[in-house]
Structure formats: structure tokens, C-alpha cells
Amino acid sequence: MNPDEQPAASQGDFFNTLNDKVDAHGALVDRFHADLQNFSKQIAGCDKLVRMAHISLNQIDARIAEAVRIEAQAAVRLEATGREAARAATEAA
């Protein structure tokens, strides 16, 4: 018998097996797409968290800069008050 002339039952089994393999591959592709979509959502969530953290850090930086400015003003006033007190003590003596 010529190898190209397989019995109909054998060809049917071959095509059934081939269909099963194609279906299994399709299921894997669908699962891959679902996993990829889930991964994309996770990345988007992480991106959102990073943006929120960046905004928070900018707010913290602004508050630190304001605190440094206030501290510098207080130091200048303290120094001026100290000089004024020293001058007043010198005059009183």
C-alpha cells in the first residue's frame, strides 16, 4: 500500500488529532492573551502608583523647602534680636 493511500479511518484519526492539537494551541494562545492583558493592567497600576509617589515627593520637597526658608528667616531674626539685646545690655552697662 502506498503511504499516501492511508485508510479513511486512519486519516480521520490523523485529522482528529490535528484538530485537538490546534484547539489546544488556540487555548494556549487565549490564555497567553489573558495573561498579557492582566500583566498590562498590573503595569498600568504600577505606573499610577509611581506617578502618585512622584506627586507626593514633590509635595514633600515643597514643604521641606518652605521649612528651610522659615528656619532661615527665624535664624536671621534671632541673630538680629541677639545683636539688639547685646546692644541694649552694652548701653545699660
C-alpha positions as CSV (number, residue, x, y, z in Angstrom):
1,M,0.0,0.0,0.0
2,N,1.3,3.5,-0.9
3,P,1.9,5.7,2.2
4,D,-0.3,8.4,0.6
5,E,-3.2,6.0,0.5
6,Q,-4.0,5.6,4.1
7,P,-7.3,4.0,5.1
8,A,-10.1,6.5,5.8
9,A,-10.2,5.7,9.5
10,S,-6.5,6.4,9.8
11,Q,-6.9,9.7,8.0
12,G,-9.8,10.6,10.3
13,D,-7.8,9.8,13.4
14,F,-5.0,12.0,12.0
15,F,-7.3,14.9,11.4
16,N,-8.9,14.5,14.8
17,T,-5.5,14.5,16.4
18,L,-4.6,17.6,14.4
19,N,-7.8,19.3,15.3
20,D,-7.1,18.5,19.0
21,K,-3.6,20.0,18.7
22,V,-4.9,23.1,17.0
23,D,-7.6,23.5,19.7
24,A,-5.0,23.0,22.4
25,H,-2.8,25.6,20.8
26,G,-5.7,28.0,20.5
27,A,-6.4,27.6,24.2
28,L,-2.8,28.4,25.0
29,V,-2.9,31.5,22.8
30,D,-6.1,32.6,24.5
31,R,-4.5,32.0,28.0
32,F,-1.4,33.9,26.8
33,H,-3.6,36.9,25.7
34,A,-5.4,36.9,29.0
35,D,-2.1,36.8,31.0
36,L,-0.8,39.6,28.8
37,Q,-3.9,41.7,29.4
38,N,-3.6,41.0,33.2
39,F,0.1,42.0,33.1
40,S,-0.7,45.2,31.2
41,K,-3.2,46.1,33.9
42,Q,-0.6,45.4,36.6
43,I,1.9,47.7,34.8
44,A,-0.7,50.4,34.5
45,G,-1.4,50.1,38.2
46,C,2.3,50.3,39.0
47,D,2.6,53.3,36.7
48,K,-0.2,55.0,38.5
49,L,1.4,54.3,41.9
50,V,4.7,55.7,40.6
51,R,3.0,58.9,39.4
52,M,1.3,59.3,42.8
53,A,4.5,58.7,44.7
54,H,6.2,61.3,42.4
55,I,3.5,63.9,43.2
56,S,3.8,63.1,46.9
57,L,7.6,63.5,46.8
58,N,7.2,66.9,45.0
59,Q,4.8,68.0,47.8
60,I,7.3,66.8,50.5
61,D,10.1,68.7,48.7
62,A,8.0,71.9,48.6
63,R,7.2,71.6,52.3
64,I,10.9,71.0,53.1
65,A,11.9,74.0,51.1
66,E,9.3,76.1,52.9
67,A,10.5,74.8,56.3
68,V,14.1,75.7,55.3
69,R,13.0,79.2,54.3
70,I,11.1,79.7,57.6
71,E,14.1,78.4,59.5
72,A,16.4,80.8,57.7
73,Q,14.1,83.7,58.4
74,A,14.0,82.7,62.1
75,A,17.8,82.5,62.3
76,V,18.1,86.0,60.8
77,R,15.5,87.3,63.3
78,L,17.2,85.5,66.2
79,E,20.6,87.0,65.2
80,A,19.1,90.5,64.9
81,T,17.4,90.1,68.3
82,G,20.6,88.9,69.8
83,R,22.5,91.9,68.4
84,E,19.8,94.2,69.7
85,A,19.9,92.6,73.1
86,A,23.6,92.8,73.2
87,R,23.5,96.5,72.2
88,A,20.8,97.2,74.9
89,A,22.9,95.4,77.5
90,T,26.0,97.4,76.5
91,E,24.1,100.7,76.7
92,A,22.7,99.7,80.1
93,A,26.1,98.9,81.5
